[in-house]
């Protein structure tokens, strides 16, 4: 899509294009695709940020609102067509990531841990009423 815009600067000038696949995927679906690419299991937890005391804007990468992006403008203006295969693309990207050694670096999940701990407390409280 980026190459199509560069190759056709007159058509692309002043336009905004969503650089996305033409396959709609939910955030849960993205998590599942990423886990499958890494050969891992995924447990998806939905929560109310206010209920666990978290500023929703800090809970990256997920938004606290629904959104949708689609590539219609690129198709109509640039004549772009999708050639992606998300499950295969994710596998390829994960292989590149793993080969780079970045997956071996220590990571912290402080905000995730705070959210999950608050959810356990909330669940425990509601069960023992």
C-alpha positions in Angstrom: 0.0 0.0 0.0 2.8 2.4 0.8 4.5 1.6 -2.5 1.2 2.3 -4.3 1.0 5.7 -2.7 4.7 6.5 -3.6 4.1 5.3 -7.2 1.1 7.5 -7.6 1.8 10.8 -5.7 -0.8 12.8 -7.5 -3.6 10.5 -6.4 -2.2 10.1 -2.9 -1.4 13.7 -2.2 -3.4 15.1 0.8 -5.2 11.8 1.3 -5.3 9.6 4.4 -5.1 5.8 4.1 -5.5 3.2 6.8 -2.6 0.8 6.3 -4.5 -2.3 7.4 -5.4 -5.7 6.0 -8.8 -6.0 4.4 -9.6 -8.8 6.8 -11.4 -7.5 9.9 -10.0 -8.8 13.1 -11.1 -8.0 16.7 -8.6 -7.3 19.4 -9.4 -10.7 20.9 -8.8 -12.2 17.4 -5.4 -10.4 17.2 -4.4 -11.9 20.6 -5.4 -15.3 19.3 -3.5 -14.9 16.0 -0.3 -13.7 17.9 -0.5 -16.6 20.3 -0.9 -19.1 17.5 2.1 -17.6 15.7 4.2 -18.0 18.8 2.8 -21.5 19.5 1.5 -20.3 22.8 -1.9 -20.5 24.6 -3.7 -17.3 25.3 -6.1 -16.4 28.1 -8.1 -13.2 27.3 -9.4 -11.3 30.3 -11.9 -8.5 29.8 -12.2 -6.0 32.6 -13.6 -2.6 33.6 -10.6 -0.2 34.1 -12.5 1.9 36.6 -13.4 -1.1 38.7 -9.7 -2.1 39.0 -8.4 1.4 39.5 -6.5 1.8 36.2 -6.5 4.7 33.8 -7.8 3.1 30.6 -5.5 5.3 28.5 -2.5 3.7 30.2 -3.6 0.1 29.6 -1.7 -0.1 26.3 -2.2 -1.5 23.7 -5.9 -1.9 24.1 -8.3 1.0 23.7 -11.3 1.6 26.0 -13.5 2.1 23.0 -14.5 0.2 19.9 -12.8 1.2 16.6 -12.6 0.0 13.1 -10.1 0.7 10.3 -10.5 -0.5 6.7 -8.5 0.2 3.5 -11.3 1.3 1.2 -9.6 4.6 0.3 -6.4 2.8 -0.8 -8.5 0.4 -2.9 -10.5 3.2 -4.5 -7.8 5.9 -4.9 -4.7 3.8 -5.4 -6.1 0.6 -6.9 -4.5 -1.3 -4.0 -5.4 -4.9 -3.4 -4.6 -6.9 -0.3 -2.0 -9.7 -0.6 -1.8 -10.4 3.2 -2.4 -13.6 5.0 -2.5 -12.5 8.7 -1.9 -15.9 10.3 1.1 -16.6 8.1 2.4 -13.0 8.3 2.2 -13.2 12.1 4.2 -16.5 12.1 6.8 -14.9 9.9 7.1 -11.8 12.1 7.3 -13.9 15.2 10.1 -16.0 13.7 12.0 -12.8 13.0 11.4 -11.5 16.5 12.6 -14.8 18.0 15.6 -14.9 15.8 16.6 -11.4 16.9 16.9 -12.4 20.5 14.6 -9.7 21.7 12.3 -12.3 23.3 15.1 -13.3 25.7 15.2 -9.8 27.3 13.6 -9.5 30.8 10.2 -7.9 30.6 7.9 -6.5 33.3 4.2 -6.5 33.3 3.5 -4.3 36.3 0.3 -2.8 35.0 -1.0 -6.2 33.8 -0.1 -7.7 37.2 -2.0 -4.9 39.0 -5.1 -5.4 36.8 -5.1 -9.2 37.3 -4.6 -8.9 41.1 -7.5 -6.4 41.3 -9.7 -8.8 39.3 -8.9 -11.7 41.6 -9.7 -9.5 44.6 -13.0 -8.4 43.0 -14.0 -12.0 42.1 -13.1 -13.3 45.6 -15.1 -10.5 47.2 -18.2 -11.2 45.0 -18.0 -14.9 45.6 -17.7 -14.7 49.4 -20.7 -12.4 50.0 
